Amino acid sequence: MTSATPRFRLGFLTHVQSRDDNPARTYRNAQELFVAADELGFDVGWVAQHHVPAGGGGLSSPWTFLAHAAARTSRIRLGTAITVLPLEDPVRLAEDIATVDTLSGGRVEIGVGSGYNALEYAAFGKDVARKRELTSEHLDLLRRALADEEVRAPGFRVQPAAGDFTDRLWQGVFSAQGAAYAAAAGSNLLLNRAAYGFDAPTDTVQRPWADAFLAAWDRPRRPRIGLSRFVFPAKDKRTALRQIGDDVHRAASRMADSGAFPKGLDVDEALRRFHAFHGAPEEIVAALRQERVLPVATDLITQFNPAVPDHDAALRALELIATQVAPALGWQRAGAPRTEPEPAGV
């Protein structure tokens, strides 16, 4: 690492999943994660949008969920990583974003991407082959709507009027070309927890993407890179594996069926492919200090997916991240004296 104490915002991401078929309990538990993270000082809470259930559930309507989270929290920022933009009407989406931003006191972050699920595209009457084109078209319209410009008809602007979203729009990308495109558009960069389809470690694959983003950035404001990582601290590695091992192995088998992972992976190789950081907090800190993308990240976004740990274990893991893992890497809890987030390698 180029800095011993990188400065970054700390986030967590939930895919709103569970081990049972009780959606009310699943959603309630996910809301409790936001409340706990708010109390622990996390800077941002993120949700992922899935229209098709994946591995124990999923969240199809993130802005409804975040409106409820806004009412239950006081300071944590609220974002999507990501909203599947081609499947949304961008003007209607802008209205939802502006409403939640108004209700939350300006705490919204919006991450968008193209998604990948052909069934979702079919359900919404969209051509998955046009996903990149649709993402670009919809993002342009979303930007203009959130900037209080007239959209689609003379005199029409979304209401309530949105706050300044200049530095609150994020794009998820999966290549150096995509990262450069996001920079050219003035979007912040979101990097996934794992790089699929590669044998090399995820951070080795993704660091050139981050570098391409930084090289292409030409805006006066500081570039922002959100780094999503699978982080699950526990008493020790054995305890962590008891909570996450089976889920990760099953997820790796599903990925193998789609061709993203080789078939026949054992648990250790599955954890490597998902770029997992698990075990005692000090073990995770030592591993993250070797992470190749973290030195240029402004946001570390921790998540447990593809594992679905028990609710109490998830709450305990959030506590360990906020009190032991992140502070050892240079993070400061909200309210403590701090500088603006910046790439640790700068």
C-alpha positions as CSV (number, residue, x, y, z in Angstrom):
1,M,0.0,0.0,0.0
2,T,1.2,3.5,-0.7
3,S,-0.2,4.9,2.6
4,A,-0.2,3.2,6.0
5,T,-3.5,4.9,7.0
6,P,-5.8,5.3,4.0
7,R,-8.7,7.7,4.5
8,F,-12.0,6.5,3.2
9,R,-15.7,6.4,3.8
10,L,-17.0,3.2,5.3
11,G,-20.1,1.5,3.8
12,F,-22.0,-1.7,3.9
13,L,-24.1,-3.3,1.2
14,T,-27.0,-5.7,1.7
15,H,-28.7,-7.8,-1.0
16,V,-31.7,-8.2,1.4
17,Q,-31.5,-12.0,1.5
18,S,-32.4,-14.6,4.1
19,R,-32.4,-18.4,4.7
20,D,-36.2,-18.7,4.9
21,D,-39.3,-17.7,2.9
22,N,-40.5,-15.0,5.2
23,P,-40.1,-11.7,3.3
24,A,-41.4,-9.6,6.1
25,R,-38.7,-10.9,8.5
26,T,-36.1,-10.6,5.8
27,Y,-36.9,-7.0,5.1
28,R,-37.2,-6.2,8.8
29,N,-33.8,-7.7,9.5
30,A,-32.3,-5.7,6.6
31,Q,-33.8,-2.5,8.0
32,E,-32.2,-3.4,11.4
33,L,-28.8,-3.6,9.7
34,F,-29.3,0.0,8.6
35,V,-30.2,1.1,12.1
36,A,-27.2,-0.7,13.6
37,A,-24.9,0.7,10.9
38,D,-26.2,4.2,11.6
39,E,-25.4,3.8,15.3
40,L,-22.0,2.3,14.6
41,G,-21.0,5.3,12.5
42,F,-21.0,3.7,9.0
43,D,-21.0,6.5,6.4
44,V,-23.2,4.9,3.8
45,G,-25.7,2.0,3.6
46,W,-26.2,0.5,0.2
47,V,-28.8,-1.9,-1.2
48,A,-28.7,-4.0,-4.4
49,Q,-31.7,-4.3,-6.7
50,H,-32.7,-7.7,-7.9
51,H,-36.0,-8.3,-9.7
52,V,-35.4,-12.1,-9.8
53,P,-34.8,-13.8,-6.4
54,A,-31.2,-14.9,-6.0
55,G,-29.9,-17.2,-3.3
56,G,-32.5,-16.4,-0.6
57,G,-34.4,-13.4,-1.7
58,G,-33.6,-10.0,-3.0
59,L,-34.9,-6.4,-3.2
60,S,-36.9,-5.3,-6.3
61,S,-38.0,-1.9,-5.0
62,P,-34.9,-0.2,-3.4
63,W,-36.3,3.3,-3.2
64,T,-39.3,2.2,-1.2
65,F,-37.0,0.4,1.1
66,L,-34.6,3.3,1.5
67,A,-37.5,5.7,2.2
68,H,-38.3,3.5,5.2
69,A,-34.6,3.4,6.2
70,A,-34.5,7.2,6.0
71,A,-37.2,7.4,8.6
72,R,-35.4,5.0,11.0
73,T,-31.9,6.6,10.8
74,S,-30.5,10.0,11.3
75,R,-27.2,10.4,9.6
76,I,-26.1,7.4,7.5
77,R,-26.2,8.0,3.7
78,L,-28.5,5.8,1.6
79,G,-27.6,4.4,-1.8
80,T,-28.1,1.7,-4.4
81,A,-25.4,-0.4,-5.7
82,I,-26.9,-0.8,-8.1
83,T,-30.2,0.3,-9.6
84,V,-30.7,-1.7,-12.8
85,L,-31.1,1.5,-14.9
86,P,-32.2,0.0,-18.3
87,L,-35.3,-1.4,-16.6
88,E,-36.3,1.9,-15.1
89,D,-38.1,4.9,-16.6
90,P,-35.3,7.5,-15.8
91,V,-37.8,10.4,-15.2
92,R,-39.9,8.3,-12.9
93,L,-36.7,7.1,-11.1
94,A,-35.6,10.7,-10.7
95,E,-38.8,11.4,-8.9
96,D,-38.3,8.5,-6.5
97,I,-34.7,9.6,-5.8
98,A,-35.6,13.2,-5.3
99,T,-38.4,12.2,-2.9
100,V,-36.1,10.0,-0.7
101,D,-33.4,12.7,-0.8
102,T,-35.9,15.3,0.4
103,L,-37.2,13.0,3.2
104,S,-33.7,12.0,4.3
105,G,-32.3,15.5,4.4
106,G,-30.1,15.1,1.4
107,R,-28.5,11.7,2.3
108,V,-29.0,9.9,-1.0
109,E,-26.3,8.3,-3.3
110,I,-27.4,6.7,-6.6
111,G,-25.4,3.9,-8.1
112,V,-26.6,2.5,-11.5
113,G,-25.6,-0.3,-13.8
114,S,-26.9,-2.4,-16.7
115,G,-27.6,-5.6,-14.8
116,Y,-27.2,-9.0,-16.5
117,N,-30.3,-11.1,-16.0
118,A,-32.1,-12.0,-19.3
119,L,-35.2,-12.9,-17.5
120,E,-35.4,-9.5,-15.8
121,Y,-35.1,-7.8,-19.2
122,A,-37.7,-10.0,-20.7
123,A,-40.1,-9.3,-17.8
124,F,-39.8,-5.6,-18.4
125,G,-40.0,-5.8,-22.2
126,K,-36.4,-4.8,-22.8
127,D,-33.7,-6.3,-25.0
128,V,-30.8,-7.5,-23.0
129,A,-28.6,-7.2,-26.0
130,R,-29.2,-3.4,-25.8
131,K,-28.3,-3.1,-22.2
132,R,-25.2,-0.8,-22.6
133,E,-27.0,1.4,-25.1
134,L,-30.1,1.7,-22.8
135,T,-27.9,2.4,-19.8
136,S,-26.2,5.3,-21.6
137,E,-29.5,6.7,-22.8
138,H,-31.2,6.4,-19.4
139,L,-28.3,7.8,-17.5
140,D,-28.2,10.9,-19.6
141,L,-31.9,11.5,-19.0
142,L,-31.6,10.8,-15.3
143,R,-28.8,13.3,-15.0
144,R,-30.8,16.0,-16.6
145,A,-33.9,15.2,-14.5
146,L,-31.9,15.4,-11.3
147,A,-30.3,18.6,-12.4
148,D,-33.8,20.2,-12.5
149,E,-33.7,20.5,-16.3
150,E,-36.8,20.3,-18.5
151,V,-37.2,16.7,-19.6
152,R,-39.4,15.1,-22.3
153,A,-41.9,18.0,-22.5
154,P,-41.5,21.7,-22.5
155,G,-42.0,23.0,-18.9
156,F,-41.8,19.6,-17.2
157,R,-39.4,19.2,-14.4
158,V,-39.4,16.5,-11.7
159,Q,-40.7,17.4,-8.3
160,P,-39.6,17.7,-5.6
161,A,-36.6,19.4,-7.1
162,A,-33.5,17.3,-6.4
163,G,-30.5,18.5,-4.5
164,D,-27.1,18.8,-6.2
165,F,-26.2,15.3,-7.5
166,T,-23.0,16.3,-9.2
167,D,-20.9,14.0,-7.1
168,R,-23.5,11.5,-6.0
169,L,-24.0,9.5,-9.2
170,W,-22.1,6.2,-9.4
171,Q,-21.6,3.7,-12.2
172,G,-20.8,0.0,-11.8
173,V,-18.4,-1.2,-14.4
174,F,-16.6,-4.4,-15.4
175,S,-13.7,-3.3,-17.6
176,A,-11.1,-0.6,-18.1
177,Q,-13.1,0.7,-21.0
178,G,-16.2,0.9,-18.9
179,A,-14.2,2.7,-16.1
180,A,-12.9,5.3,-18.6
181,Y,-16.4,5.8,-19.9
182,A,-17.7,6.4,-16.4
183,A,-15.0,9.0,-15.8
184,A,-15.8,10.7,-19.1
185,A,-19.5,11.0,-18.0
186,G,-18.5,12.4,-14.6
187,S,-19.7,9.4,-12.7
188,N,-18.1,8.0,-9.6
189,L,-16.8,4.5,-10.0
190,L,-18.3,1.3,-8.4
191,L,-16.2,-1.8,-8.4
192,N,-17.8,-5.2,-7.7
193,R,-16.8,-7.5,-4.8
194,A,-15.3,-10.0,-7.3
195,A,-14.1,-10.1,-11.0
196,Y,-15.8,-13.0,-12.7
197,G,-14.4,-14.9,-15.6
198,F,-10.8,-14.3,-14.5
199,D,-8.3,-16.7,-12.9
200,A,-6.2,-13.8,-11.5
201,P,-7.1,-12.3,-8.1
202,T,-9.9,-9.8,-8.2
203,D,-7.7,-6.9,-7.1
204,T,-5.1,-7.7,-9.8
205,V,-7.9,-7.6,-12.4
206,Q,-9.6,-4.4,-11.0
207,R,-6.6,-2.2,-10.3
208,P,-6.1,-1.4,-14.0
209,W,-9.8,-0.5,-14.2
210,A,-9.4,2.0,-11.3
211,D,-6.2,3.4,-12.9
212,A,-8.1,3.8,-16.2
213,F,-10.8,5.7,-14.4
214,L,-8.3,8.0,-12.7
215,A,-6.4,8.6,-15.9
216,A,-9.6,9.6,-17.8
217,W,-11.0,11.8,-15.0
218,D,-11.0,15.5,-16.1
219,R,-13.4,17.1,-13.7
220,P,-12.4,19.8,-11.1
221,R,-13.8,17.8,-8.2
222,R,-12.0,14.8,-6.7
223,P,-12.7,11.4,-8.3
224,R,-14.4,8.9,-6.1
225,I,-14.0,5.1,-6.3
226,G,-16.3,2.8,-4.3
227,L,-14.7,-0.6,-3.6
228,S,-17.1,-3.3,-2.7
229,R,-15.5,-6.2,-0.8
230,F,-16.8,-9.4,0.9
231,V,-15.7,-8.8,4.5
232,F,-16.9,-11.1,7.3
233,P,-15.1,-10.8,10.7
234,A,-15.8,-13.2,13.5
235,K,-14.0,-14.6,16.6
236,D,-11.7,-16.6,14.4
237,K,-11.5,-18.2,10.9
238,R,-13.3,-21.4,11.9
239,T,-16.2,-19.4,13.3
240,A,-16.4,-17.3,10.2
241,L,-16.4,-20.4,7.9
242,R,-19.2,-21.9,9.9
243,Q,-21.3,-18.9,9.0
244,I,-20.3,-18.4,5.4
245,G,-18.6,-21.5,4.0
246,D,-21.6,-23.5,2.8
247,D,-23.3,-20.4,1.2
248,V,-20.1,-19.5,-0.6
249,H,-19.6,-23.0,-1.9
250,R,-23.2,-23.1,-3.2
251,A,-22.8,-19.7,-4.9
252,A,-19.6,-20.9,-6.5
253,S,-21.5,-23.9,-8.0
254,R,-24.1,-21.5,-9.4
255,M,-21.4,-19.4,-10.9
256,A,-19.8,-22.5,-12.4
257,D,-23.1,-23.4,-14.0
258,S,-23.1,-20.0,-15.8
259,G,-19.5,-20.3,-16.8
260,A,-18.2,-17.6,-14.6
261,F,-16.2,-20.0,-12.4
262,P,-14.6,-23.4,-13.1
263,K,-16.6,-26.4,-12.0
264,G,-15.7,-28.5,-9.0
265,L,-14.3,-25.7,-6.7
266,D,-13.7,-26.5,-3.1
267,V,-14.6,-24.0,-0.4
268,D,-11.1,-22.4,-0.2
269,E,-11.0,-21.8,-3.9
270,A,-14.5,-20.5,-3.9
271,L,-13.6,-18.0,-1.2
272,R,-10.6,-16.9,-3.3
273,R,-12.7,-16.4,-6.4
274,F,-15.1,-14.3,-4.4
275,H,-12.1,-12.3,-3.0
276,A,-13.3,-13.0,0.6
277,F,-11.8,-11.4,3.6
278,H,-12.9,-13.5,6.6
279,G,-11.7,-14.6,10.0
280,A,-10.5,-12.7,13.1
281,P,-10.4,-8.9,12.6
282,E,-6.6,-8.8,12.7
283,E,-6.4,-11.4,10.0
284,I,-8.8,-9.3,7.8
285,V,-6.8,-6.1,8.5
286,A,-3.6,-7.8,7.4
287,A,-5.2,-9.1,4.2
288,L,-6.8,-5.7,3.4
289,R,-3.4,-4.0,3.8
290,Q,-2.3,-6.0,0.8
291,E,-5.4,-5.2,-1.3
292,R,-4.3,-3.6,-4.6
293,V,-7.3,-1.3,-5.2
294,L,-7.9,-0.1,-1.6
295,P,-5.1,2.5,-1.8
296,V,-7.0,4.5,-4.5
297,A,-10.5,3.9,-3.1
298,T,-12.4,6.7,-1.4
299,D,-15.2,4.3,-0.2
300,L,-14.8,0.8,1.2
301,I,-18.2,-0.9,0.8
302,T,-18.3,-4.1,2.9
303,Q,-20.8,-6.9,2.2
304,F,-21.5,-10.5,3.3
305,N,-23.0,-11.6,0.0
306,P,-23.0,-14.4,-1.4
307,A,-23.1,-15.6,2.2
308,V,-26.3,-15.2,4.2
309,P,-25.2,-15.2,7.8
310,D,-27.6,-15.4,10.7
311,H,-29.0,-12.0,11.7
312,D,-27.1,-11.9,15.0
313,A,-23.9,-12.9,13.3
314,A,-24.4,-10.2,10.7
315,L,-24.9,-7.6,13.4
316,R,-21.8,-8.7,15.2
317,A,-19.8,-8.6,12.0
318,L,-20.9,-5.0,11.3
319,E,-19.8,-4.1,14.8
320,L,-16.4,-5.7,14.3
321,I,-16.0,-3.9,11.0
322,A,-16.8,-0.6,12.5
323,T,-14.8,-1.0,15.8
324,Q,-11.8,-3.1,14.8
325,V,-11.3,-3.6,11.1
326,A,-11.9,-0.2,9.5
327,P,-10.2,1.9,12.3
328,A,-7.1,-0.2,11.9
329,L,-7.1,0.8,8.2
330,G,-7.4,4.5,8.9
331,W,-11.2,5.0,8.9
332,Q,-12.6,7.5,11.4
333,R,-16.1,7.2,12.8
334,A,-18.5,9.9,11.7
335,G,-18.3,12.9,14.1
336,A,-14.6,12.5,14.8
337,P,-12.2,15.1,13.3
338,R,-11.5,14.1,9.8
339,T,-10.6,15.3,6.3
340,E,-12.7,14.8,3.2
341,P,-12.4,11.3,1.7
342,E,-9.6,11.0,-0.8
343,P,-7.7,8.2,-2.5
344,A,-5.2,6.8,0.0
345,G,-2.5,6.7,-2.6
346,V,-2.8,10.4,-3.4
